[in-house]
Amino acid sequence: MDSLVFSNMMHRPARTIVSIAGIGIGVLLIAFTIGLANGSLRERAKRESNVGAEIMFRPSGSIGLTGSDGMRLQAALVDDVKKVDGVADVVPIGQNSVRAEDGITGSRLVDGIPYADYARVAGLQVIQGREFVEGRDEMMSDTAWLANRKLKIGDHFSIYERDFEIVGTYEPSVGARIKIPLSTMQAQLGAENRASAFLIKIKQGFTPQSVGEAISNQFPKFQVMLTSELEELYMQGVPALNVFLNVVVAVAGGISALIILLTMYTTVTERTRQIGVLKSLGMSKTKIAITILQEALLITFAGVIFGVVGTFVLKFLLSKWTTLQVEVDPQLVFNILIVGLVSGTIGALYPGLRAARLDAVEALNYE
């Protein structure tokens, strides 16, 4: 039976290879899209949660963590928040999503920070160049971002449709990769003396939960989030993205099923006489249907492997040439395998049943 399945596949090797490639591209679409979305969100969440502060304080009604909410938090509240028992330091920051014509996502997040205060909390160290000066059109980035874009200290980069001078790089990579003076962002957005959020560092001997609860009690109209929970909030906070990914999975699964249906239907049509010979030799309808199904599943499995390998190749290339991250976990690979095999089974059902129902005499006389 196995030799029959393999010989059937090798009977038309070009068609088999094209079918495998077609399914593989569908699998690549699923794996790469989901991996890129999850990897980018998780990588950004880790950078946001590694800012050295345990609590993020935001205006009420803030939606998401994309920098699109504007700067609505009065900076004067910094002194009031510092008075809460257990608070060691408070740093106002701005977060703004700007247009990115050079990237593949269409936008990028920029942090507006008071460098000295932010560096004290986040532990930033200048690696190259110097720190920016408040009020100037100057920017800093992490070292990986600068290296990936083949830029250097003294070059200019467009933000807010004007040039910002790159004056330094920093490590570790926390928050947005690009940072500009908070006062410059405030002036650009017409938000003097306002911020997007406060980063709050707690005193030793206190827990983030207890200090967060105290802040919430004193400022009930504001959002208080623990930075340790940001990763989960990122992964769950984009419902539209989850819907999009589910649609991608459904479309790719449907494409795989149609490819298998077309391939196996053509196979059955071409082998009508051979099927008649097998029936005349005593092969049952069930065995004929199973043979067609085995061939379909083998092609599907090869396509899944092709797609997963292609995803890892793209992941390697992206990590080498960009700062984008692709996350391909074992559960994702398993789910893709199940989707592929189910699609292959569905696609093979009609051709398999058609082959099983062929009349032996009519099949032998087929031209």
Buried (B, 14 or more C-beta within 10 A) or exposed (E): EEEBBEEBBEEBEEBBBEBBBBBBBBBBBBBBBBBBBBBBBBBBBBBBBBBBBBBBBBBEEBEEBBBEBBBBBEBEBBEEBEEBEBBBBBBBBBBBBBEBEEEEEEBBBBBBBBBEBBBBBBBBEBEBBEBBEBEBBBBBBBBBBBEBBEBEBEEEBEBBEEEBBBBBBBBBBBBBBBBBBBBBBBEBBEBEEBBBBBBBBBEEEBEBEEBBEBBBEBBEEBBBBBBEEBBEBBBEBBEEBEEEBEEBBEEBBBBBBBBBBBBBBBBBEBBBEBBBEBBEEEBEBEBBBBBBBBBBBBBBBBBBBBBBBBBBEBBEEBEEEBBBBBBBEEEBBEBBBEBBBBBBBBBBBBBBBBBBEBEBEEBBEBE
